């Protein structure tokens, strides 16, 4: 029994306003500069992103009007009995509030459900990240529960995250 499509390089995906393309080493300076923006750094740590390849996530650069606007990635659980994907995203503060995150998420969700065959997707924003939680709820994600002391933050303390899930059957493609 196959868990999903055979492994290959992710394609370029097109949303309403964004284009998601596989990340290249040459994108690192632009993405690291976004991670250094105070509004982004509050929720993402550079070291976490720099370990990305070690976790096996597939990474797309979010391109808006020809410029790098952020990053979206997914990690798949490929066991056929648990086949699902987790998504993470960060965006430049210059595009916050413009629907770029929703467009990028919707674009990746459609591909993960329609092409990769996932029936369940998860996100795990910081429990205090109301902006991200609001966007995920608008896309149809529902809270599952709080992951207590989930991630270490600057200074060594721990913060909670909100585990949210979206079932393919509940996703409105618009």
Number of C-alpha atoms within 10 A of each C-alpha: 4 8 16 14 9 8 7 6 8 13 11 11 17 16 16 10 12 23 21 26 18 18 18 10 6 8 14 13 10 15 22 15 13 23 25 15 15 12 15 17 14 14 15 19 16 15 9 8 15 11 11 13 10 8 9 11 18 17 22 24 28 30 19 16 9 9 12 19 23 27 26 23 22 20 17 18 13 14 11 11 8 13 17 22 24 17 21 16 20 22 23 23 15 11 13 14 11 9 13 22 25 17 19 28 22 20 19 21 24 19 15 21 19 12 11 19 17 23 18 20 22 22 23 23 24 21 18 13 13 11 11 20 22 12 16 24 14 12 20 17 21 19 17 13 13 16 16 12 12 15 13 12 14 9 6 8 9 13 15 17 20 21 19 21 21 21 16 19 9 13 17 11 10 5
